[in-house]
Amino acid sequence: MISVDLTGRVALITGGGQGLGQATARRLHEAGAAVAINFFPDAAGANELRAADTVGPMGERGFTFAADVRSREQMEACVTAVKERFSRLDIVVNNAAIIRDKTLKNMEDTDWQAVIDTNLTGVFNVCKAAQPVLAEGGRIVNMASISGVVGFFGQANYSSAKAGVIALTKVLSKELARRKITVNAVAPGVVMTDMAATIPDEVQQEMLKQIPLGIFGEPNDIANAILFLCSDLAKYITGQTIHVNGGWWA
């Protein structure tokens, strides 16, 4: 029987308190990993509560840290805190992201910059902070998107950022290969998270027509792909983007 065992390994997941990040955190923990969740310190404290709820059942193998991925200094502090808590870092999952959908005509400079800063520069900042302490044979998994390949109407900022993540993944896979660190991306299609639930019903129905499997994804569909990439089963896979989208290609 083949199973995935991450016992003794430590994973850092950005934006890990909700949606795909939360599902991934729980999956990696179920496989035996210690899990550190980074969350954005919003004024209302909602993200902190979500992160605490996610790691609550994890006991000593759970940890949360507030830091903004847009800040290199904050992410360096986050990585340092994880290393101090667990004495090592083996896995980084770059999941933190935002959306500010508008057509190019209506998109303000701030809408563009906010998404690029979080979704692309944030990944760069986390990788830059983590790579010096990431263990030999470690794993980096970046969250891309079908939007970064197909390009969705009204997502000039988001599609551009996610396409950049795919390119960054390819470059880092080459630069970190000498330390046997693999770097891959997972590109979800439409997955039923709180974010996806805001899509109008009529738009959802049009999307379903383009998905051969005829269903939207679930968070664990993405988490399972990430679990595989973090495991020893994927030690010879690097620089790749794994598409988890039910067969949707435009």
PyMOL commands that set and color helices and strands:
alter all, ss='L'
color gray80, all
select helices_A, chain A and resi 19-30+46-61+72-86+109-130+147-150+156-175+177-179+196-198+201-208+219-230+232-234
alter helices_A, ss='H'
color red, helices_A
select strands_A, chain A and resi 10-14+34-39+62-66+91-94+139-143+182-188+241-244
alter strands_A, ss='S'
color yellow, strands_A
deselect
rebuild
show_as cartoon
